[in-house]
Each structure stands twice: as structure tokens, then as C-alpha cells.
Amino acid sequence: MSSAGAQAARSKEDDVLSLDIAAARPAFEGAKVMAQPQSISESLLTLILSSLENDKAEDVVQIDLRGRTSMGDFMVVASGRSSRQVSAMAEKLVARIKETYGFTAKIEGRDVGDWVLIDTGDVVVHLFRPEVRDFYQLEKMWVPGQTDATHA
């Protein structure tokens, strides 16, 4: 292969690589993109936290589950002020995930809006009304004393 042919082939490979990296980053307006996402789960976490911030979620807690369970890499727990807000945040989040990553996250509890579970595979999101969150205290099961949790 000639020098020009090899350079053209490398250029095509570079284009494909840059497209793949760009596809892994959150695309919706307002997403805070990490400088160098180390994994899709971290990129997905960034999109989730940005989406919840944009939708005025309260008391957002992220829990790093890597090495602790096989159910996912991260858990996010957040509150909304009402059932309507919790359901709306969940619907918008699922739509943003589909738009950015091309898959539909599993969602449970959206119709009632007291506790909505969104399972992306890598990140599990729990959205609560404050009273329901206080009752279940889900974070305490994973983070005794809140030492490993990060408030976003």
C-alpha cells in the first residue's frame, strides 16, 4: 500500500473512532459532559444527573455500586415535590436516554408517581415523593452513614 493510501485508511479509521467517542457523550442540551468519560455507565450517569438537575430534582444522591453488586455500576436516588413532578422527570429522563443512547430504559411506577424506578442496565434511578423516600430510606441500605454517597 502506498504512503498516501495508508494515510487515507488511517484517516478513515480516525473518523470512525471520533464518531464512536462522540456517540458515547450526552447529546441533549444542558448535559454536562465529563472531559474523558471512562465508560458508558459514567457517561450515562452524567446524562442522568444533568437531566435531574434540569428538571429541578431535589436531594439527588449518587451511589457508586462498582465492585459491590452486579445489578449496575451506579444508583441515583432523587426526590420530586409531587407525584406529577416525579412522573414528568421520569418520562423526560427516559426520552433523553433514548435520544442519546438509542435504547429504551425500563420504567416502573410512572403512573402513580410515588416511587418511579428507571433501570438502564448500568445505572438504576429511583425517583420518590419526599414522604415515600423518607419511609423507605433506600440510601441507608447501600450507604450506612452516607459515607460513600455523593450529593450531586
C-alpha positions in Angstrom: 0.0 0.0 0.0 1.3 3.4 -0.9 2.0 6.1 1.7 -1.0 8.1 0.5 -3.2 5.0 0.6 -2.1 4.2 4.2 -2.7 7.7 5.3 -6.2 7.7 3.8 -7.0 4.4 5.5 -5.8 5.8 8.9 -7.9 9.0 8.3 -11.0 6.8 7.8 -10.2 4.9 11.0 -9.7 8.2 12.9 -13.1 9.4 11.6 -14.8 6.2 12.8 -13.1 6.4 16.2 -14.1 10.1 16.7 -17.7 9.2 15.8 -17.8 6.4 18.3 -16.4 8.7 21.1 -18.9 11.4 20.2 -21.8 8.9 20.3 -21.0 8.0 23.8 -21.4 11.5 25.1 -24.7 13.0 26.2 -26.2 15.0 23.3 -29.1 16.8 24.8 -28.8 20.5 25.5 -27.7 21.2 29.1 -25.9 18.0 29.7 -22.6 18.3 31.5 -20.1 16.2 29.6 -17.2 14.7 31.5 -13.8 15.6 30.0 -13.0 11.9 29.2 -15.8 9.5 30.1 -14.1 6.3 31.3 -17.1 4.2 30.5 -20.6 4.3 29.0 -22.0 3.9 32.6 -20.2 7.1 33.7 -21.4 8.9 30.6 -24.9 7.7 31.3 -24.6 8.8 34.9 -23.6 12.3 33.7 -26.7 12.5 31.4 -29.0 11.3 34.3 -27.6 13.8 36.8 -27.9 16.7 34.2 -31.5 15.7 33.3 -32.5 15.6 37.0 -30.8 18.9 37.6 -32.6 20.5 34.6 -36.0 19.1 35.9 -35.4 20.5 39.5 -35.0 17.2 41.3 -34.2 17.6 45.0 -31.8 15.8 47.3 -30.0 13.9 44.5 -27.7 11.2 45.7 -25.4 9.1 43.6 -24.1 5.8 44.9 -21.1 4.0 43.3 -22.0 0.3 43.2 -19.0 -0.9 41.2 -17.5 -3.9 42.9 -20.4 -4.2 45.4 -23.2 -5.7 43.2 -23.8 -7.0 39.7 -27.1 -5.1 39.3 -25.3 -2.0 38.0 -22.5 0.5 38.3 -24.3 3.4 39.9 -27.6 4.1 41.7 -29.2 7.5 41.8 -31.8 8.5 44.3 -33.7 11.8 44.0 -37.0 13.4 45.1 -39.6 15.4 43.3 -42.1 17.8 45.1 -45.2 15.9 43.8 -46.3 12.8 42.0 -46.8 14.8 38.9 -43.2 16.1 39.0 -41.8 12.7 39.7 -43.6 11.2 36.8 -42.6 14.1 34.5 -38.9 13.8 35.5 -39.0 10.0 34.8 -40.6 10.5 31.3 -38.1 13.2 30.3 -35.2 11.1 31.6 -36.3 8.0 29.6 -36.8 10.2 26.5 -33.3 11.7 26.9 -31.7 8.3 27.3 -33.4 7.0 24.2 -32.5 10.1 22.2 -28.8 10.0 23.3 -28.1 6.3 23.5 -30.8 4.7 21.3 -32.4 2.3 23.8 -35.4 2.5 26.0 -34.8 2.2 29.7 -37.2 0.0 31.8 -39.5 2.1 33.9 -41.9 1.1 36.7 -44.3 3.2 38.8 -44.6 6.1 36.4 -48.4 6.0 36.5 -48.7 6.5 40.3 -45.6 8.7 40.7 -44.8 7.9 44.3 -41.7 5.8 43.6 -40.5 5.5 40.0 -37.7 3.1 39.1 -35.7 3.5 35.9 -33.3 0.7 35.0 -30.8 1.5 32.3 -28.8 -1.6 33.0 -25.7 0.3 34.1 -27.4 2.9 36.3 -30.5 2.4 38.4 -32.6 5.5 39.2 -35.1 5.8 42.0 -37.4 8.9 42.0 -39.5 9.5 45.0 -42.0 11.9 46.5 -40.3 13.1 49.8 -42.7 11.2 52.1 -42.2 7.9 50.3 -38.4 8.4 50.2 -38.3 9.1 54.0 -40.4 6.0 54.6 -38.2 3.6 52.6 -34.8 5.2 53.3 -33.3 3.3 50.4 -29.9 5.1 50.5 -29.3 3.8 54.0 -29.3 0.2 52.8 -26.5 1.0 50.4 -24.6 3.7 52.2 -24.7 3.5 56.0 -23.9 6.9 57.4 -23.9 8.4 53.9 -20.1 8.0 53.7 -20.0 6.6 50.1 -22.8 8.6 48.6 -22.1 11.8 46.7 -24.7 14.5 46.7 -24.9 15.9 43.2 
